[in-house]
Amino acid sequence: MPDKNWQFELEEYIRQGEPERAEKSGAWQTAIGLQAVDGLKTSDYLLDTAKEHIEGKLTIDEVQKRVCSYYEQRTTRTELGDSTKEADIVSARITKLLGEKAFQFSPAESVQTTN
């Protein structure tokens, strides 16, 4: 998790009640939360960029490009290590998947049965 309280900041969009923003915020919460479960921390940069996406200022494709560009431009190693880079990139990918109208997660589809 970044230094900012990402859960609180993203939940604000749900409280505002705009359906599209709430849906995008929920996708970001899921994506960032999945990274946290694995012990990975996302950057404050990702949170700020995610908020621009939720507010409709950026498409998810633009978010992905910005995140990749952000890390490509960083020539010096800082406190943001490879795990943060991975968490940011994967969070954006998960959010994109969750935002696709054709995406449906069904546990029944992931279980194979034998006849």
C-alpha positions in Angstrom: 0.0 0.0 0.0 1.3 3.5 -0.7 1.8 6.0 2.0 -1.5 7.5 1.2 -4.6 5.7 2.5 -5.7 4.4 -0.9 -8.8 2.6 0.4 -10.2 5.8 2.0 -9.3 7.9 -1.1 -11.0 5.4 -3.5 -14.0 4.8 -1.3 -14.8 8.5 -1.6 -15.9 7.9 -5.2 -18.3 5.3 -4.2 -19.8 7.5 -1.5 -20.3 10.2 -4.1 -22.8 7.9 -5.8 -21.9 8.3 -9.5 -22.3 4.8 -10.9 -19.4 5.0 -13.4 -17.0 6.4 -10.9 -18.1 3.9 -8.3 -17.5 1.0 -10.7 -14.1 2.2 -11.6 -13.2 2.8 -8.0 -14.3 -0.7 -7.1 -12.1 -2.1 -9.8 -9.1 -0.2 -8.6 -9.8 -1.2 -5.0 -9.9 -4.8 -6.0 -6.7 -4.5 -8.1 -4.7 -2.7 -5.5 -6.1 -4.9 -2.7 -4.9 -8.1 -4.6 -1.4 -6.6 -4.7 -1.6 -5.9 -0.9 -2.6 -9.5 -0.2 0.6 -10.6 -1.9 2.6 -8.2 0.2 3.2 -5.8 -2.7 2.8 -2.0 -2.3 1.6 0.2 -5.1 3.0 3.7 -5.5 1.4 7.1 -4.8 1.8 7.8 -8.5 -0.5 4.9 -9.3 -3.1 6.1 -6.9 -3.0 9.6 -8.4 -3.2 8.2 -11.9 -6.1 5.8 -10.9 -8.0 8.8 -9.5 -7.6 10.6 -12.9 -9.0 7.4 -14.5 -12.0 7.3 -12.1 -12.7 11.0 -12.8 -12.8 10.3 -16.5 -9.6 12.3 -17.3 -7.8 9.3 -18.6 -8.7 6.0 -20.3 -7.4 2.8 -18.8 -5.1 2.4 -21.8 -3.7 5.9 -21.1 -3.2 4.9 -17.4 -1.2 1.8 -18.5 1.0 3.9 -20.8 1.6 6.5 -18.2 2.6 3.9 -15.6 5.0 2.1 -18.0 6.4 5.5 -19.0 6.8 6.5 -15.4 9.1 3.6 -14.7 10.9 3.8 -18.0 11.9 7.4 -17.2 13.2 6.6 -13.7 16.9 6.2 -14.3 17.9 6.0 -10.7 16.9 3.4 -8.2 14.9 4.8 -5.4 12.7 3.5 -2.6 10.3 2.4 -5.4 11.7 -1.0 -6.2 10.9 -3.6 -8.8 8.1 -5.0 -6.6 6.3 -1.6 -6.6 6.7 -1.3 -10.4 5.2 -4.8 -10.7 2.4 -4.0 -8.4 1.5 -0.8 -10.3 1.6 -2.5 -13.7 -0.4 -5.5 -12.6 -3.0 -3.3 -10.8 -3.6 -1.4 -14.0 -3.9 -4.6 -16.0 -6.4 -6.1 -13.4 -8.4 -2.9 -13.5 -8.6 -3.1 -17.3 -9.8 -6.6 -17.1 -12.4 -5.8 -14.5 -13.6 -2.9 -16.6 -14.3 -4.9 -19.7 -18.0 -5.5 -20.1 -17.4 -9.0 -21.4 -15.4 -10.0 -18.3 -17.2 -12.3 -15.9 -15.6 -14.0 -13.0 -17.4 -17.2 -12.2 -15.9 -19.8 -9.8 -18.0 -22.5 -11.6 -16.1 -21.8 -14.8 -12.8 -22.3 -13.2 -13.6 -25.7 -11.7 -13.2 -28.7 -14.0 -15.5 -31.6 -13.6 -15.0 -35.2 -14.6 -17.7 -37.2 -16.3 
